[in-house]
Amino acid sequence: MNRFKLYSEVQLAQNLPDSAFIKGDVATLVDIVEKNGKKGYCLEFFDNHGNTLDVIVVEEEAIQEPFDHAVVHYREYIQS
């Protein structure tokens, strides 16, 4: 059974050093794959206009359920 559901919003639980995304950024889970012999999650990141910024595969420990009560914060996206 999968901990996270397809097309749900997830939040990064850690910075992704090989990308411009950081802990707390929100993405949509678009596929479940295998990465390095483990379950991986394909995440699609969007800007505040709904345009795709990037699609990245991460391992399960890199994501978490979004907080129930949180402040949404926009920050500038600078592609690495």
mmCIF file of the N, C-alpha and C atoms, coordinates in Angstrom:
data_MODEL
# 
_entry.id   MODEL 
# 
loop_
_atom_site.group_PDB 
_atom_site.id 
_atom_site.type_symbol 
_atom_site.label_atom_id 
_atom_site.label_alt_id 
_atom_site.label_comp_id 
_atom_site.label_asym_id 
_atom_site.label_entity_id 
_atom_site.label_seq_id 
_atom_site.pdbx_PDB_ins_code 
_atom_site.Cartn_x 
_atom_site.Cartn_y 
_atom_site.Cartn_z 
_atom_site.occupancy 
_atom_site.B_iso_or_equiv 
_atom_site.pdbx_formal_charge 
_atom_site.auth_seq_id 
_atom_site.auth_comp_id 
_atom_site.auth_asym_id 
_atom_site.auth_atom_id 
_atom_site.pdbx_PDB_model_num 
ATOM 1   N N  . MET A 1 1  ? 0.847  -1.188 0.000   1.00 0.00 ? 1  MET A N  1 
ATOM 2   C CA . MET A 1 1  ? 0.000  0.000  0.000   1.00 0.00 ? 1  MET A CA 1 
ATOM 3   C C  . MET A 1 1  ? 0.887  1.244  0.000   1.00 0.00 ? 1  MET A C  1 
ATOM 4   N N  . ASN A 1 2  ? 0.462  2.256  -0.701  1.00 0.00 ? 2  ASN A N  1 
ATOM 5   C CA . ASN A 1 2  ? 1.237  3.492  -0.793  1.00 0.00 ? 2  ASN A CA 1 
ATOM 6   C C  . ASN A 1 2  ? 0.835  4.469  0.307   1.00 0.00 ? 2  ASN A C  1 
ATOM 7   N N  . ARG A 1 3  ? 1.817  5.080  0.893   1.00 0.00 ? 3  ARG A N  1 
ATOM 8   C CA . ARG A 1 3  ? 1.569  6.080  1.930   1.00 0.00 ? 3  ARG A CA 1 
ATOM 9   C C  . ARG A 1 3  ? 0.955  7.344  1.328   1.00 0.00 ? 3  ARG A C  1 
ATOM 10  N N  . PHE A 1 4  ? 1.368  7.662  0.107   1.00 0.00 ? 4  PHE A N  1 
ATOM 11  C CA . PHE A 1 4  ? 0.890  8.869  -0.574  1.00 0.00 ? 4  PHE A CA 1 
ATOM 12  C C  . PHE A 1 4  ? 0.048  8.479  -1.782  1.00 0.00 ? 4  PHE A C  1 
ATOM 13  N N  . LYS A 1 5  ? -0.970 9.259  -2.073  1.00 0.00 ? 5  LYS A N  1 
ATOM 14  C CA . LYS A 1 5  ? -1.879 8.960  -3.174  1.00 0.00 ? 5  LYS A CA 1 
ATOM 15  C C  . LYS A 1 5  ? -1.519 9.769  -4.416  1.00 0.00 ? 5  LYS A C  1 
ATOM 16  N N  . LEU A 1 6  ? -1.732 9.148  -5.578  1.00 0.00 ? 6  LEU A N  1 
ATOM 17  C CA . LEU A 1 6  ? -1.502 9.848  -6.841  1.00 0.00 ? 6  LEU A CA 1 
ATOM 18  C C  . LEU A 1 6  ? -2.329 11.125 -6.898  1.00 0.00 ? 6  LEU A C  1 
ATOM 19  N N  . TYR A 1 7  ? -1.745 12.151 -7.465  1.00 0.00 ? 7  TYR A N  1 
ATOM 20  C CA . TYR A 1 7  ? -2.353 13.468 -7.698  1.00 0.00 ? 7  TYR A CA 1 
ATOM 21  C C  . TYR A 1 7  ? -2.668 14.226 -6.414  1.00 0.00 ? 7  TYR A C  1 
ATOM 22  N N  . SER A 1 8  ? -2.086 13.791 -5.305  1.00 0.00 ? 8  SER A N  1 
ATOM 23  C CA . SER A 1 8  ? -2.248 14.547 -4.065  1.00 0.00 ? 8  SER A CA 1 
ATOM 24  C C  . SER A 1 8  ? -1.106 15.549 -3.940  1.00 0.00 ? 8  SER A C  1 
ATOM 25  N N  . GLU A 1 9  ? -1.320 16.564 -3.126  1.00 0.00 ? 9  GLU A N  1 
ATOM 26  C CA . GLU A 1 9  ? -0.260 17.520 -2.836  1.00 0.00 ? 9  GLU A CA 1 
ATOM 27  C C  . GLU A 1 9  ? 0.616  16.950 -1.737  1.00 0.00 ? 9  GLU A C  1 
ATOM 28  N N  . VAL A 1 10 ? 1.914  17.113 -1.915  1.00 0.00 ? 10 VAL A N  1 
ATOM 29  C CA . VAL A 1 10 ? 2.878  16.723 -0.890  1.00 0.00 ? 10 VAL A CA 1 
ATOM 30  C C  . VAL A 1 10 ? 3.822  17.892 -0.651  1.00 0.00 ? 10 VAL A C  1 
ATOM 31  N N  . GLN A 1 11 ? 4.518  17.832 0.448   1.00 0.00 ? 11 GLN A N  1 
ATOM 32  C CA . GLN A 1 11 ? 5.446  18.890 0.837   1.00 0.00 ? 11 GLN A CA 1 
ATOM 33  C C  . GLN A 1 11 ? 6.830  18.272 0.985   1.00 0.00 ? 11 GLN A C  1 
ATOM 34  N N  . LEU A 1 12 ? 7.846  18.969 0.520   1.00 0.00 ? 12 LEU A N  1 
ATOM 35  C CA . LEU A 1 12 ? 9.200  18.460 0.685   1.00 0.00 ? 12 LEU A CA 1 
ATOM 36  C C  . LEU A 1 12 ? 9.575  18.473 2.163   1.00 0.00 ? 12 LEU A C  1 
ATOM 37  N N  . ALA A 1 13 ? 10.137 17.373 2.624   1.00 0.00 ? 13 ALA A N  1 
ATOM 38  C CA . ALA A 1 13 ? 10.582 17.247 4.008   1.00 0.00 ? 13 ALA A CA 1 
ATOM 39  C C  . ALA A 1 13 ? 12.055 17.612 4.147   1.00 0.00 ? 13 ALA A C  1 
ATOM 40  N N  . GLN A 1 14 ? 12.705 17.867 3.029   1.00 0.00 ? 14 GLN A N  1 
ATOM 41  C CA . GLN A 1 14 ? 14.135 18.218 3.024   1.00 0.00 ? 14 GLN A CA 1 
ATOM 42  C C  . GLN A 1 14 ? 14.454 19.001 1.761   1.00 0.00 ? 14 GLN A C  1 
ATOM 43  N N  . ASN A 1 15 ? 15.576 19.706 1.783   1.00 0.00 ? 15 ASN A N  1 
ATOM 44  C CA . ASN A 1 15 ? 16.051 20.386 0.581   1.00 0.00 ? 15 ASN A CA 1 
ATOM 45  C C  . ASN A 1 15 ? 16.467 19.349 -0.450  1.00 0.00 ? 15 ASN A C  1 
ATOM 46  N N  . LEU A 1 16 ? 16.318 19.683 -1.722  1.00 0.00 ? 16 LEU A N  1 
ATOM 47  C CA . LEU A 1 16 ? 16.791 18.820 -2.803  1.00 0.00 ? 16 LEU A CA 1 
ATOM 48  C C  . LEU A 1 16 ? 18.026 19.483 -3.407  1.00 0.00 ? 16 LEU A C  1 
ATOM 49  N N  . PRO A 1 17 ? 19.217 19.066 -2.978  1.00 0.00 ? 17 PRO A N  1 
ATOM 50  C CA . PRO A 1 17 ? 20.450 19.762 -3.362  1.00 0.00 ? 17 PRO A CA 1 
ATOM 51  C C  . PRO A 1 17 ? 20.742 19.797 -4.861  1.00 0.00 ? 17 PRO A C  1 
ATOM 52  N N  . ASP A 1 18 ? 20.182 18.854 -5.630  1.00 0.00 ? 18 ASP A N  1 
ATOM 53  C CA . ASP A 1 18 ? 20.425 18.842 -7.071  1.00 0.00 ? 18 ASP A CA 1 
ATOM 54  C C  . ASP A 1 18 ? 19.383 19.642 -7.849  1.00 0.00 ? 18 ASP A C  1 
ATOM 55  N N  . SER A 1 19 ? 18.561 20.402 -7.135  1.00 0.00 ? 19 SER A N  1 
ATOM 56  C CA . SER A 1 19 ? 17.522 21.212 -7.780  1.00 0.00 ? 19 SER A CA 1 
ATOM 57  C C  . SER A 1 19 ? 17.372 22.530 -7.028  1.00 0.00 ? 19 SER A C  1 
ATOM 58  N N  . ALA A 1 20 ? 16.437 23.337 -7.486  1.00 0.00 ? 20 ALA A N  1 
ATOM 59  C CA . ALA A 1 20 ? 16.175 24.630 -6.841  1.00 0.00 ? 20 ALA A CA 1 
ATOM 60  C C  . ALA A 1 20 ? 15.085 24.528 -5.779  1.00 0.00 ? 20 ALA A C  1 
ATOM 61  N N  . PHE A 1 21 ? 14.639 23.317 -5.460  1.00 0.00 ? 21 PHE A N  1 
ATOM 62  C CA . PHE A 1 21 ? 13.533 23.144 -4.526  1.00 0.00 ? 21 PHE A CA 1 
ATOM 63  C C  . PHE A 1 21 ? 14.047 22.891 -3.112  1.00 0.00 ? 21 PHE A C  1 
ATOM 64  N N  . ILE A 1 22 ? 13.312 23.452 -2.150  1.00 0.00 ? 22 ILE A N  1 
ATOM 65  C CA . ILE A 1 22 ? 13.752 23.390 -0.759  1.00 0.00 ? 22 ILE A CA 1 
ATOM 66  C C  . ILE A 1 22 ? 12.639 22.840 0.132   1.00 0.00 ? 22 ILE A C  1 
ATOM 67  N N  . LYS A 1 23 ? 13.037 22.466 1.330   1.00 0.00 ? 23 LYS A N  1 
ATOM 68  C CA . LYS A 1 23 ? 12.109 21.970 2.340   1.00 0.00 ? 23 LYS A CA 1 
ATOM 69  C C  . LYS A 1 23 ? 10.920 22.918 2.448   1.00 0.00 ? 23 LYS A C  1 
ATOM 70  N N  . GLY A 1 24 ? 9.720  22.338 2.426   1.00 0.00 ? 24 GLY A N  1 
ATOM 71  C CA . GLY A 1 24 ? 8.504  23.134 2.544   1.00 0.00 ? 24 GLY A CA 1 
ATOM 72  C C  . GLY A 1 24 ? 7.826  23.407 1.214   1.00 0.00 ? 24 GLY A C  1 
ATOM 73  N N  . ASP A 1 25 ? 8.554  23.294 0.092   1.00 0.00 ? 25 ASP A N  1 
ATOM 74  C CA . ASP A 1 25 ? 7.928  23.493 -1.216  1.00 0.00 ? 25 ASP A CA 1 
ATOM 75  C C  . ASP A 1 25 ? 6.863  22.422 -1.432  1.00 0.00 ? 25 ASP A C  1 
ATOM 76  N N  . VAL A 1 26 ? 5.797  22.792 -2.127  1.00 0.00 ? 26 VAL A N  1 
ATOM 77  C CA . VAL A 1 26 ? 4.672  21.902 -2.373  1.00 0.00 ? 26 VAL A CA 1 
ATOM 78  C C  . VAL A 1 26 ? 4.682  21.451 -3.827  1.00 0.00 ? 26 VAL A C  1 
ATOM 79  N N  . ALA A 1 27 ? 4.359  20.179 -4.043  1.00 0.00 ? 27 ALA A N  1 
ATOM 80  C CA . ALA A 1 27 ? 4.306  19.609 -5.389  1.00 0.00 ? 27 ALA A CA 1 
ATOM 81  C C  . ALA A 1 27 ? 3.113  18.672 -5.474  1.00 0.00 ? 27 ALA A C  1 
ATOM 82  N N  . THR A 1 28 ? 2.801  18.254 -6.696  1.00 0.00 ? 28 THR A N  1 
ATOM 83  C CA . THR A 1 28 ? 1.768  17.251 -6.929  1.00 0.00 ? 28 THR A CA 1 
ATOM 84  C C  . THR A 1 28 ? 2.435  15.928 -7.259  1.00 0.00 ? 28 THR A C  1 
ATOM 85  N N  . LEU A 1 29 ? 2.014  14.868 -6.596  1.00 0.00 ? 29 LEU A N  1 
ATOM 86  C CA . LEU A 1 29 ? 2.563  13.538 -6.843  1.00 0.00 ? 29 LEU A CA 1 
ATOM 87  C C  . LEU A 1 29 ? 1.886  12.986 -8.104  1.00 0.00 ? 29 LEU A C  1 
ATOM 88  N N  . VAL A 1 30 ? 2.659  12.785 -9.175  1.00 0.00 ? 30 VAL A N  1 
ATOM 89  C CA . VAL A 1 30 ? 2.080  12.392 -10.463 1.00 0.00 ? 30 VAL A CA 1 
ATOM 90  C C  . VAL A 1 30 ? 2.377  10.952 -10.875 1.00 0.00 ? 30 VAL A C  1 
ATOM 91  N N  . ASP A 1 31 ? 3.286  10.276 -10.190 1.00 0.00 ? 31 ASP A N  1 
ATOM 92  C CA . ASP A 1 31 ? 3.571  8.876  -10.520 1.00 0.00 ? 31 ASP A CA 1 
ATOM 93  C C  . ASP A 1 31 ? 4.358  8.241  -9.382  1.00 0.00 ? 31 ASP A C  1 
ATOM 94  N N  . ILE A 1 32 ? 4.244  6.923  -9.274  1.00 0.00 ? 32 ILE A N  1 
ATOM 95  C CA . ILE A 1 32 ? 5.013  6.157  -8.297  1.00 0.00 ? 32 ILE A CA 1 
ATOM 96  C C  . ILE A 1 32 ? 5.927  5.230  -9.088  1.00 0.00 ? 32 ILE A C  1 
ATOM 97  N N  . VAL A 1 33 ? 7.223  5.317  -8.839  1.00 0.00 ? 33 VAL A N  1 
ATOM 98  C CA . VAL A 1 33 ? 8.224  4.599  -9.628  1.00 0.00 ? 33 VAL A CA 1 
ATOM 99  C C  . VAL A 1 33 ? 9.235  3.958  -8.692  1.00 0.00 ? 33 VAL A C  1 
ATOM 100 N N  . GLU A 1 34 ? 10.230 3.302  -9.271  1.00 0.00 ? 34 GLU A N  1 
ATOM 101 C CA . GLU A 1 34 ? 11.336 2.767  -8.488  1.00 0.00 ? 34 GLU A CA 1 
ATOM 102 C C  . GLU A 1 34 ? 12.541 3.661  -8.691  1.00 0.00 ? 34 GLU A C  1 
ATOM 103 N N  . LYS A 1 35 ? 13.218 3.997  -7.585  1.00 0.00 ? 35 LYS A N  1 
ATOM 104 C CA . LYS A 1 35 ? 14.431 4.809  -7.639  1.00 0.00 ? 35 LYS A CA 1 
ATOM 105 C C  . LYS A 1 35 ? 15.463 4.188  -6.715  1.00 0.00 ? 35 LYS A C  1 
ATOM 106 N N  . ASN A 1 36 ? 16.597 3.823  -7.258  1.00 0.00 ? 36 ASN A N  1 
ATOM 107 C CA . ASN A 1 36 ? 17.675 3.210  -6.473  1.00 0.00 ? 36 ASN A CA 1 
ATOM 108 C C  . ASN A 1 36 ? 17.194 1.986  -5.690  1.00 0.00 ? 36 ASN A C  1 
ATOM 109 N N  . GLY A 1 37 ? 16.328 1.187  -6.308  1.00 0.00 ? 37 GLY A N  1 
ATOM 110 C CA . GLY A 1 37 ? 15.824 -0.020 -5.661  1.00 0.00 ? 37 GLY A CA 1 
ATOM 111 C C  . GLY A 1 37 ? 14.767 0.217  -4.605  1.00 0.00 ? 37 GLY A C  1 
ATOM 112 N N  . LYS A 1 38 ? 14.323 1.458  -4.450  1.00 0.00 ? 38 LYS A N  1 
ATOM 113 C CA . LYS A 1 38 ? 13.300 1.815  -3.466  1.00 0.00 ? 38 LYS A CA 1 
ATOM 114 C C  . LYS A 1 38 ? 12.118 2.440  -4.185  1.00 0.00 ? 38 LYS A C  1 
ATOM 115 N N  . LYS A 1 39 ? 11.026 2.590  -3.454  1.00 0.00 ? 39 LYS A N  1 
ATOM 116 C CA . LYS A 1 39 ? 9.869  3.284  -4.008  1.00 0.00 ? 39 LYS A CA 1 
ATOM 117 C C  . LYS A 1 39 ? 10.233 4.750  -4.186  1.00 0.00 ? 39 LYS A C  1 
ATOM 118 N N  . GLY A 1 40 ? 9.929  5.276  -5.358  1.00 0.00 ? 40 GLY A N  1 
ATOM 119 C CA . GLY A 1 40 ? 10.179 6.683  -5.638  1.00 0.00 ? 40 GLY A CA 1 
ATOM 120 C C  . GLY A 1 40 ? 8.895  7.376  -6.034  1.00 0.00 ? 40 GLY A C  1 
ATOM 121 N N  . TYR A 1 41 ? 8.892  8.669  -5.915  1.00 0.00 ? 41 TYR A N  1 
ATOM 122 C CA . TYR A 1 41 ? 7.707  9.466  -6.226  1.00 0.00 ? 41 TYR A CA 1 
ATOM 123 C C  . TYR A 1 41 ? 8.078  10.549 -7.228  1.00 0.00 ? 41 TYR A C  1 
ATOM 124 N N  . CYS A 1 42 ? 7.327  10.604 -8.299  1.00 0.00 ? 42 CYS A N  1 
ATOM 125 C CA . CYS A 1 42 ? 7.530  11.607 -9.339  1.00 0.00 ? 42 CYS A CA 1 
ATOM 126 C C  . CYS A 1 42 ? 6.682  12.825 -8.965  1.00 0.00 ? 42 CYS A C  1 
ATOM 127 N N  . LEU A 1 43 ? 7.344  13.943 -8.733  1.00 0.00 ? 43 LEU A N  1 
ATOM 128 C CA . LEU A 1 43 ? 6.682  15.164 -8.278  1.00 0.00 ? 43 LEU A CA 1 
ATOM 129 C C  . LEU A 1 43 ? 6.703  16.221 -9.367  1.00 0.00 ? 43 LEU A C  1 
ATOM 130 N N  . GLU A 1 44 ? 5.578  16.891 -9.554  1.00 0.00 ? 44 GLU A N  1 
ATOM 131 C CA . GLU A 1 44 ? 5.506  18.012 -10.487 1.00 0.00 ? 44 GLU A CA 1 
ATOM 132 C C  . GLU A 1 44 ? 5.345  19.288 -9.667  1.00 0.00 ? 44 GLU A C  1 
ATOM 133 N N  . PHE A 1 45 ? 6.243  20.222 -9.907  1.00 0.00 ? 45 PHE A N  1 
ATOM 134 C CA . PHE A 1 45 ? 6.233  21.516 -9.212  1.00 0.00 ? 45 PHE A CA 1 
ATOM 135 C C  . PHE A 1 45 ? 5.668  22.574 -10.147 1.00 0.00 ? 45 PHE A C  1 
ATOM 136 N N  . PHE A 1 46 ? 4.805  23.418 -9.609  1.00 0.00 ? 46 PHE A N  1 
ATOM 137 C CA . PHE A 1 46 ? 4.145  24.466 -10.387 1.00 0.00 ? 46 PHE A CA 1 
ATOM 138 C C  . PHE A 1 46 ? 4.486  25.845 -9.833  1.00 0.00 ? 46 PHE A C  1 
ATOM 139 N N  . ASP A 1 47 ? 4.399  26.854 -10.712 1.00 0.00 ? 47 ASP A N  1 
ATOM 140 C CA . ASP A 1 47 ? 4.522  28.236 -10.225 1.00 0.00 ? 47 ASP A CA 1 
ATOM 141 C C  . ASP A 1 47 ? 3.143  28.726 -9.805  1.00 0.00 ? 47 ASP A C  1 
ATOM 142 N N  . ASN A 1 48 ? 3.049  29.967 -9.359  1.00 0.00 ? 48 ASN A N  1 
ATOM 143 C CA . ASN A 1 48 ? 1.783  30.498 -8.858  1.00 0.00 ? 48 ASN A CA 1 
ATOM 144 C C  . ASN A 1 48 ? 0.764  30.776 -9.960  1.00 0.00 ? 48 ASN A C  1 
ATOM 145 N N  . HIS A 1 49 ? 1.120  30.530 -11.232 1.00 0.00 ? 49 HIS A N  1 
ATOM 146 C CA . HIS A 1 49 ? 0.185  30.664 -12.348 1.00 0.00 ? 49 HIS A CA 1 
ATOM 147 C C  . HIS A 1 49 ? -0.235 29.300 -12.893 1.00 0.00 ? 49 HIS A C  1 
ATOM 148 N N  . GLY A 1 50 ? 0.244  28.211 -12.280 1.00 0.00 ? 50 GLY A N  1 
ATOM 149 C CA . GLY A 1 50 ? -0.112 26.871 -12.715 1.00 0.00 ? 50 GLY A CA 1 
ATOM 150 C C  . GLY A 1 50 ? 0.782  26.297 -13.795 1.00 0.00 ? 50 GLY A C  1 
ATOM 151 N N  . ASN A 1 51 ? 1.878  26.986 -14.118 1.00 0.00 ? 51 ASN A N  1 
ATOM 152 C CA . ASN A 1 51 ? 2.827  26.490 -15.110 1.00 0.00 ? 51 ASN A CA 1 
ATOM 153 C C  . ASN A 1 51 ? 3.803  25.518 -14.460 1.00 0.00 ? 51 ASN A C  1 
ATOM 154 N N  . THR A 1 52 ? 4.119  24.437 -15.150 1.00 0.00 ? 52 THR A N  1 
ATOM 155 C CA . THR A 1 52 ? 5.066  23.460 -14.623 1.00 0.00 ? 52 THR A CA 1 
ATOM 156 C C  . THR A 1 52 ? 6.469  24.053 -14.578 1.00 0.00 ? 52 THR A C  1 
ATOM 157 N N  . LEU A 1 53 ? 7.102  23.946 -13.409 1.00 0.00 ? 53 LEU A N  1 
ATOM 158 C CA . LEU A 1 53 ? 8.490  24.371 -13.254 1.00 0.00 ? 53 LEU A CA 1 
ATOM 159 C C  . LEU A 1 53 ? 9.442  23.224 -13.538 1.00 0.00 ? 53 LEU A C  1 
ATOM 160 N N  . ASP A 1 54 ? 9.124  22.045 -12.988 1.00 0.00 ? 54 ASP A N  1 
ATOM 161 C CA . ASP A 1 54 ? 9.992  20.887 -13.168 1.00 0.00 ? 54 ASP A CA 1 
ATOM 162 C C  . ASP A 1 54 ? 9.264  19.645 -12.679 1.00 0.00 ? 54 ASP A C  1 
ATOM 163 N N  . VAL A 1 55 ? 9.739  18.489 -13.126 1.00 0.00 ? 55 VAL A N  1 
ATOM 164 C CA . VAL A 1 55 ? 9.259  17.199 -12.656 1.00 0.00 ? 55 VAL A CA 1 
ATOM 165 C C  . VAL A 1 55 ? 10.488 16.445 -12.159 1.00 0.00 ? 55 VAL A C  1 
ATOM 166 N N  . ILE A 1 56 ? 10.430 15.975 -10.907 1.00 0.00 ? 56 ILE A N  1 
ATOM 167 C CA . ILE A 1 56 ? 11.591 15.363 -10.258 1.00 0.00 ? 56 ILE A CA 1 
ATOM 168 C C  . ILE A 1 56 ? 11.147 14.091 -9.537  1.00 0.00 ? 56 ILE A C  1 
ATOM 169 N N  . VAL A 1 57 ? 11.996 13.067 -9.561  1.00 0.00 ? 57 VAL A N  1 
ATOM 170 C CA . VAL A 1 57 ? 11.731 11.839 -8.800  1.00 0.00 ? 57 VAL A CA 1 
ATOM 171 C C  . VAL A 1 57 ? 12.524 11.891 -7.495  1.00 0.00 ? 57 VAL A C  1 
ATOM 172 N N  . VAL A 1 58 ? 11.827 11.616 -6.400  1.00 0.00 ? 58 VAL A N  1 
ATOM 173 C CA . VAL A 1 58 ? 12.465 11.618 -5.077  1.00 0.00 ? 58 VAL A CA 1 
ATOM 174 C C  . VAL A 1 58 ? 12.118 10.330 -4.351  1.00 0.00 ? 58 VAL A C  1 
ATOM 175 N N  . GLU A 1 59 ? 12.910 9.977  -3.344  1.00 0.00 ? 59 GLU A N  1 
ATOM 176 C CA . GLU A 1 59 ? 12.599 8.841  -2.490  1.00 0.00 ? 59 GLU A CA 1 
ATOM 177 C C  . GLU A 1 59 ? 11.578 9.257  -1.437  1.00 0.00 ? 59 GLU A C  1 
ATOM 178 N N  . GLU A 1 60 ? 10.934 8.276  -0.836  1.00 0.00 ? 60 GLU A N  1 
ATOM 179 C CA . GLU A 1 60 ? 9.827  8.536  0.091   1.00 0.00 ? 60 GLU A CA 1 
ATOM 180 C C  . GLU A 1 60 ? 10.210 9.443  1.258   1.00 0.00 ? 60 GLU A C  1 
ATOM 181 N N  . GLU A 1 61 ? 11.429 9.305  1.770   1.00 0.00 ? 61 GLU A N  1 
ATOM 182 C CA . GLU A 1 61 ? 11.811 10.124 2.933   1.00 0.00 ? 61 GLU A CA 1 
ATOM 183 C C  . GLU A 1 61 ? 11.949 11.612 2.600   1.00 0.00 ? 61 GLU A C  1 
ATOM 184 N N  . ALA A 1 62 ? 11.909 11.966 1.330   1.00 0.00 ? 62 ALA A N  1 
ATOM 185 C CA . ALA A 1 62 ? 12.038 13.370 0.934   1.00 0.00 ? 62 ALA A CA 1 
ATOM 186 C C  . ALA A 1 62 ? 10.718 14.128 0.974   1.00 0.00 ? 62 ALA A C  1 
ATOM 187 N N  . ILE A 1 63 ? 9.588  13.407 1.173   1.00 0.00 ? 63 ILE A N  1 
ATOM 188 C CA . ILE A 1 63 ? 8.290  14.083 1.156   1.00 0.00 ? 63 ILE A CA 1 
ATOM 189 C C  . ILE A 1 63 ? 7.481  13.769 2.403   1.00 0.00 ? 63 ILE A C  1 
ATOM 190 N N  . GLN A 1 64 ? 6.483  14.613 2.635   1.00 0.00 ? 64 GLN A N  1 
ATOM 191 C CA . GLN A 1 64 ? 5.569  14.436 3.762   1.00 0.00 ? 64 GLN A CA 1 
ATOM 192 C C  . GLN A 1 64 ? 4.213  15.010 3.374   1.00 0.00 ? 64 GLN A C  1 
ATOM 193 N N  . GLU A 1 65 ? 3.211  14.677 4.169   1.00 0.00 ? 65 GLU A N  1 
ATOM 194 C CA . GLU A 1 65 ? 1.891  15.275 3.981   1.00 0.00 ? 65 GLU A CA 1 
ATOM 195 C C  . GLU A 1 65 ? 1.994  16.755 4.339   1.00 0.00 ? 65 GLU A C  1 
ATOM 196 N N  . PRO A 1 66 ? 1.305  17.634 3.599   1.00 0.00 ? 66 PRO A N  1 
ATOM 197 C CA . PRO A 1 66 ? 1.324  19.053 3.970   1.00 0.00 ? 66 PRO A CA 1 
ATOM 198 C C  . PRO A 1 66 ? 0.699  19.262 5.353   1.00 0.00 ? 66 PRO A C  1 
ATOM 199 N N  . PHE A 1 67 ? 1.140  20.291 6.033   1.00 0.00 ? 67 PHE A N  1 
ATOM 200 C CA . PHE A 1 67 ? 0.578  20.617 7.344   1.00 0.00 ? 67 PHE A CA 1 
ATOM 201 C C  . PHE A 1 67 ? -0.895 20.987 7.197   1.00 0.00 ? 67 PHE A C  1 
ATOM 202 N N  . ASP A 1 68 ? -1.714 20.631 8.204   1.00 0.00 ? 68 ASP A N  1 
ATOM 203 C CA . ASP A 1 68 ? -3.136 20.967 8.174   1.00 0.00 ? 68 ASP A CA 1 
ATOM 204 C C  . ASP A 1 68 ? -3.367 22.474 8.236   1.00 0.00 ? 68 ASP A C  1 
ATOM 205 N N  . HIS A 1 69 ? -2.611 23.147 9.086   1.00 0.00 ? 69 HIS A N  1 
ATOM 206 C CA . HIS A 1 69 ? -2.758 24.590 9.256   1.00 0.00 ? 69 HIS A CA 1 
ATOM 207 C C  . HIS A 1 69 ? -1.401 25.218 8.969   1.00 0.00 ? 69 HIS A C  1 
ATOM 208 N N  . ALA A 1 70 ? -1.299 25.851 7.805   1.00 0.00 ? 70 ALA A N  1 
ATOM 209 C CA . ALA A 1 70 ? -0.003 26.400 7.407   1.00 0.00 ? 70 ALA A CA 1 
ATOM 210 C C  . ALA A 1 70 ? -0.207 27.693 6.621   1.00 0.00 ? 70 ALA A C  1 
ATOM 211 N N  . VAL A 1 71 ? 0.801  28.486 6.605   1.00 0.00 ? 71 VAL A N  1 
ATOM 212 C CA . VAL A 1 71 ? 0.822  29.703 5.806   1.00 0.00 ? 71 VAL A CA 1 
ATOM 213 C C  . VAL A 1 71 ? 1.501  29.374 4.485   1.00 0.00 ? 71 VAL A C  1 
ATOM 214 N N  . VAL A 1 72 ? 0.847  29.712 3.387   1.00 0.00 ? 72 VAL A N  1 
ATOM 215 C CA . VAL A 1 72 ? 1.453  29.510 2.071   1.00 0.00 ? 72 VAL A CA 1 
ATOM 216 C C  . VAL A 1 72 ? 2.362  30.695 1.796   1.00 0.00 ? 72 VAL A C  1 
ATOM 217 N N  . HIS A 1 73 ? 3.556  30.399 1.338   1.00 0.00 ? 73 HIS A N  1 
ATOM 218 C CA . HIS A 1 73 ? 4.553  31.440 1.111   1.00 0.00 ? 73 HIS A CA 1 
ATOM 219 C C  . HIS A 1 73 ? 5.095  31.313 -0.305  1.00 0.00 ? 73 HIS A C  1 
ATOM 220 N N  . TYR A 1 74 ? 5.058  32.365 -1.077  1.00 0.00 ? 74 TYR A N  1 
ATOM 221 C CA . TYR A 1 74 ? 5.656  32.367 -2.408  1.00 0.00 ? 74 TYR A CA 1 
ATOM 222 C C  . TYR A 1 74 ? 7.076  32.877 -2.317  1.00 0.00 ? 74 TYR A C  1 
ATOM 223 N N  . ARG A 1 75 ? 7.952  32.259 -3.089  1.00 0.00 ? 75 ARG A N  1 
ATOM 224 C CA . ARG A 1 75 ? 9.337  32.719 -3.161  1.00 0.00 ? 75 ARG A CA 1 
ATOM 225 C C  . ARG A 1 75 ? 9.756  32.680 -4.610  1.00 0.00 ? 75 ARG A C  1 
ATOM 226 N N  . GLU A 1 76 ? 10.770 33.415 -4.930  1.00 0.00 ? 76 GLU A N  1 
ATOM 227 C CA . GLU A 1 76 ? 11.267 33.450 -6.304  1.00 0.00 ? 76 GLU A CA 1 
ATOM 228 C C  . GLU A 1 76 ? 11.886 32.099 -6.646  1.00 0.00 ? 76 GLU A C  1 
ATOM 229 N N  . TYR A 1 77 ? 11.610 31.627 -7.840  1.00 0.00 ? 77 TYR A N  1 
ATOM 230 C CA . TYR A 1 77 ? 12.188 30.377 -8.316  1.00 0.00 ? 77 TYR A CA 1 
ATOM 231 C C  . TYR A 1 77 ? 13.300 30.700 -9.294  1.00 0.00 ? 77 TYR A C  1 
ATOM 232 N N  . ILE A 1 78 ? 14.494 30.253 -8.959  1.00 0.00 ? 78 ILE A N  1 
ATOM 233 C CA . ILE A 1 78 ? 15.640 30.446 -9.834  1.00 0.00 ? 78 ILE A CA 1 
ATOM 234 C C  . ILE A 1 78 ? 16.133 29.061 -10.215 1.00 0.00 ? 78 ILE A C  1 
ATOM 235 N N  . GLN A 1 79 ? 15.947 28.718 -11.475 1.00 0.00 ? 79 GLN A N  1 
ATOM 236 C CA . GLN A 1 79 ? 16.329 27.384 -11.939 1.00 0.00 ? 79 GLN A CA 1 
ATOM 237 C C  . GLN A 1 79 ? 17.828 27.199 -11.845 1.00 0.00 ? 79 GLN A C  1 
ATOM 238 N N  . SER A 1 80 ? 18.228 26.060 -11.266 1.00 0.00 ? 80 SER A N  1 
ATOM 239 C CA . SER A 1 80 ? 19.667 25.798 -11.095 1.00 0.00 ? 80 SER A CA 1 
ATOM 240 C C  . SER A 1 80 ? 20.265 25.180 -12.332 1.00 0.00 ? 80 SER A C  1 
# 
